[in-house]
Amino acid sequence: FIVGCIALVARLFIVKSLIGLSLKDYFVNVVLRCIMVCLPAVASSFLLNNCLDKTLSHSIAIILFSGFSVCVFAFCFGLNTTEKSFLIRKVKNLFNF
């Protein structure tokens, strides 16, 4: 994990010099949004996993809940308003609302 983070920072400094990438904008718009999606989804799935028995049906329920929670948190925290409106418009067009 630490080596991956160091490699990410090194790659970002290389890209910054090549294309003028703002590191602050990258961390706010990409890394922070990823953390805001991953942490609540993992935490809620972990809590659910600890509350339920270790059976096949509960494992399937945890998998479904994890996928659903990632989608919800990605929509709430991972998308900006333009992306949210685009996604809503596409879903409405798909179902002809």
Number of C-alpha atoms within 10 A of each C-alpha: 6 7 8 9 10 11 12 12 13 12 11 16 15 13 14 13 10 9 8 10 14 13 14 9 11 12 12 11 14 13 13 15 18 16 13 16 22 17 13 14 21 14 12 16 20 13 10 16 16 10 10 12 11 10 9 9 10 15 14 11 15 18 14 12 16 19 13 13 19 20 14 14 19 17 16 15 15 23 16 12 11 9 12 14 12 11 14 12 13 12 12 11 10 9 7 8 7
